[in-house]
Amino acid sequence: MYHTALMLYQKLRPHVSIDELGPRLAGVLLVLGDWGEANRLTGLLPVEDCSVRLLRSELAFVRGDFDGALAEAEMALIDSSADRVHVLIRLADIALYLGDFSDAQRYGRSALDLASTSDASLRARCYGIVAATEYFGGDIRAAETRFGAALELLEDVPEADRDRVIHSTILANLGTVAETRQEWTAAEHHHREALRLRREVADARGVLQSLHALGRARLGAGDRDDAERSFAEAGHLAESLGETLERAKIWHTRAELLLRDGDASRARELASSALETFTQSRTRYDITHARVTLSRAALASGQECLAIQQGALARSSVQVMGYGVLYPEDVFDLAGRIDGALTAYACGDALGLPWESPPDATAHATPSQIEQLPAREGWPRGTTSDDTALTLLVAHHLAERDGDGDPAAFLADLAEQEAAIRGLGPTTTAAIERFRRGGEAADSPEEPRTGRRCAPCPSAGYYPMARPNDAGN
């Protein structure tokens, strides 16, 4: 009951020292969204006090200054008088927002261990932190189970004694899980209940987050008008609070909506704006999610280079950071990336073939010649060489065996295809002949190289696969 608390603390203020009353009053102001007054008040409090450090950490946190929030929380943790459970929860929250899920889980589990004998609300808060790391890491079932356990803990407490901020946070998380499962009725129920609780206690930032979430749920259920009203209300509240991060998340949601409506250009602009804010805040999960949206919007608006770049960066983050809920392969799935790599390889091979000649010669080509590829003696115009044929043969061989190569089986396929492959070099043909004579793969070529270009040794092969952590692929 934060408004009531504020009124009572203000009445006490002339009669109690600022050192005693200040941390409690500043905590109330933080929840109510009066961050300017909370900041002024914390400036009057002892700098080295652990509870004050925690307040400053929370103030920096709600303003999107995660570096400042982290520094204050780490200093608070060093203090022997610190309430370690609350400090660990703050550290876990910061790590969650920064996308460092392994750190968040470590802090959350440490807090849960320390809170094993604490009240149900605090234990539920710790359960929620650990569950959130499981959710964003992709283990949706485990997260839902743990959020459910947290809710049971809270509902076993008499309603008058229940921490409604923690209760609303758990409900909001269950709503997000339901969104992921596209269970829109359940998602809306949880988000509406969280919004009701947050409005009752005047949790300004919580109300903002619930309005945004409710809009997503209504949109998923097909109620576009109601969703727009929730987004508009959330946007106005974000502006009034100066909450830049949640405002950027609303931009991101609107970008997804515009992309669904076919307005790829405007979606690209909003996704770019959201990405810029997320980058400034260093919230890596949000950055990755925005890159996925930006990649899709860029592809839909014909900016393929931007689409590939942003999609590759998103895939890299997913691979490195373990972001299991996001699947940026939807932008360009693995099959599509392999197809693109092999197609580009073949195009380059076909482009260079007409000018291929011994090393001591010089090739000259005008733009018009490149656009209208000339024929080369003995080769059809626009054809590819043995390089492409061998690369595709290796790719098919590996695909059929789930990545496990068999040199003898590969050479058997190569020997069968030899007559249809133009331009095989002496090293490759010698390997084929040796295989035909003895039925074994050669460890090294028997024939010396000539001045002519040779194909790669088939026992080595090409692996033109784009790795997820290679941002340029």
C-alpha positions, -999 to +999 in steps of 0.1 A: +000+000+000+026+025-012+005+056-013-006+050+023+031+043+032+042+076+016+016+096+035+027+080+068+064+084+062+059+121+053+040+126+086+069+109+104+096+129+086+098+159+110+102+135+140+127+109+127+162+112+115+167+111+078+192+083+082+165+061+098+136+071+076+153+079+043+159+043+030+122+034+036+109+065+021+132+063-009+121+027-015+084+038-016+092+067-040+110+042-063+079+020-066+056+050-071+078+062-100+090+094-084+126+087-093+138+123-092+127+127-055+141+093-047+174+103-062+174+136-042+166+117-010+193+090-014+218+119-019+212+129+017+219+094+031+252+079+042+272+068+011+287+037+027+255+023+042+246-010+027+209-004+024+216+029+007+239+013-018+210-012-026+186+018-031+211+035-054+215+002-073+177-001-077+174+036-088+201+031-114+184-001-125+150+014-132+166+042-151+185+017-173+219+024-159+229-012-154+266-005-150+258+018-121+233-007-107+258-035-108+286-015-092+264-004-063+251-040-058+285-055-058+297-030-032+267-038-011+275-075-013+310-069+001+295-053+033+293-078+061+261-062+073+243-066+040+210-084+036+226-109+013+194-124-001+181-090-013+215-080-027+218-114-045+183-109-059+193-074-072+224-088-088+204-116-104+179-091-118+207-070-133+222-101-149+189-111-163+184-077-180+220-077-193+214-112-208+240-129-186+218-158-177+245-180-162+253-152-137+216-146-130+211-183-122+241-184-100+230-154-080+194-166-079+204-201-066+226-186-040+197-163-029+174-193-028+198-213-006+201-184+019+163-179+018+154-215+026+142-206+061+128-172+051+092-162+046+073-175+016+073-143-004+111-140-004+115-177-014+089-172-041+110-142-054+141-164-055+121-192-073+110-166-098+146-154-106+158-190-112+127-198-133+133-167-154+169-179-163+154-213-173+128-196-194+152-174-213+176-203-217+149-222-235+137-247-208+101-235-209+087-265-190+111-262-161+104-225-159+067-230-158+070-256-131+091-233-110+069-202-115+040-224-105+058-235-073+064-198-065+027-190-070+017-219-047+040-206-020+024-171-022-011-184-023-005-204+008+000-171+026-030-152+038-038-124+013-033-097+039+003-108+045+011-115+009+037-094-009+017-082-039+046-069-058+062-103-058+028-119-065+022-097-095+057-104-108+052-142-107+018-138-124+034-117-151+060-143-157+034-170-160+017-148-186+049-146-206+052-184-205+016-187-218+025-162-246+054-184-257+030-213-259+004-191-277-021-198-250-036-164-253-066-168-229-042-179-201-017-152-210-044-125-208-057-138-175-023-137-158-014-103-172-048-088-162-044-101-127-008-088-125-020-054-138-048-053-112-024-060-083+001-035-096-025-008-099-037-015-064-003-009-049+006+019-074+037+000-087+043+024-116+069+005-135+050-028-129+019-012-144+038-001-174+052-036-180+018-053-175+001-029-199+027-038-226+023-075-218-015-073-219-013-056-253+008-085-266-017-111-252-047-092-268-029-090-301-022-127-300-059-133-293-068-112-323-082-081-306-061-055-324-080-025-311-077-034-274-040-042-280-034-008-295-051+009-265-028-010-241+003-001-261-007+035-263-013+037-225+020+019-219+038+043-242+024+074-224+033+060-190+069+052-202+072+088-214+060+102-181+083+079-160+113+085-183+116+047-187+136+045-219+141+007-219+105-003-217+096+024-242+121+008-266+105-026-260+071-011-270+088+002-302+100-033-308+066-048-304+051-022-327+078-031-353+067-067-352+031-056-356+040-034-386+060-062-402+029-084-398+008-057-415+033-055-444+048-021-436+084-034-437+099+000-441+083+015-409+090-018-391+127-015-400+128+021-386+112+012-353+133-019-349+164+001-356+154+027-329+147+000-304+180-017-312+199+016-306+183+020-271+190-016-263+226-012-274+230+018-252+216-001-222+236-032-231+206-055-226+219-082-248+188-104-250+168-074-262+196-065-286+195-100-301+157-100-303+157-066-320+183-079-345+159-108-354+131-084-361+153-059-380+167-088-401+131-099-411+121-063-418+152-056-439+146-088-459+109-078-465+119-043-476+145-056-500+177-048-480+191-082-481+227-073-470+213-057-438+190-087-433+219-111-436+242-090-413+216-086-385+205-122-388+241-135-385+247-113-355+216-126-338+225-162-345+260-155-330+244-141-298+221-171-295+250-195-299+273-177-275+248-166-248+225-196-249+193-176-256+169-206-260+136-187-264+148-168-295+152-188-327+168-164-352+173-193-376+137-183-385+154-154-403+175-177-424+172-213-413+202-237-415+191-252-448+187-217-463+222-207-452+237-238-466+218-233-499+230-197-500+266-206-494+266-233-521+248-211-546+273-183-540+302-207-544+287-220-577+282-184-590+318-175-582+330-206-599+309-199-631+320-163-631+357-171-631+357-201-654+359-182-688+391-164-677+408-193-660+442-199-674+477-209-664+493-188-637+516-168-660+488-154-681+468-123-673+430-122-675+411-090-685+374-086-684+351-056-690+319-051-671+299-060-702+318-093-705+311-102-669+274-095-674+273-116-706+296-144-697+316-156-727+319-192-735+352-210-730+365-236-754+351-270-745+327-256-718+291-245-722+285-208-714+278-202-677+288-236-666+305-245-633+338-264-630+348-296-611+352-274-580+314-270-577+307-306-586+331-319-560+318-295-533+283-306-540+293-343-540+310-338-505+279-319-492+255-347-503+278-373-489+279-357-455+242-349-455+233-385-461+255-397-433+246-370-407+281-354-410+302-386-407+324-389-438+334-423-452+364-419-476+358-453-494+321-446-499+329-411-511+354-423-536+330-449-549+304-421-555+332-400-571+343-428-594+307-433-605+303-396-613+337-391-629+325-391-665+299-364-658+324-340-641+342-316-663+378-306-656+389-331-630+426-326-624+454-352-624+454-355-586+417-363-584+418-387-614+449-405-599+430-410-566+400-424-585+422-448-604+440-460-573+407-466-556+395-486-586+426-507-585+426-514-548+392-503-535+409-481-509+412-443-505+446-428-511+464-412-482+483-390-506+483-383-543+506-406-564+509-381-593+529-349-591+510-316-598+512-300-632+510-263-640+472-268-645+448-259-617+439-290-597+407-299-578+410-304-541+420-338-530+387-357-525+399-373-493+399-338-478+369-323-494+353-289-489+330-280-461+313-248-471+292-245-440+283-212-423+291-215-386+266-199-362+293-178-345+307-164-377+290-131-379+300-124-415+284-156-429 
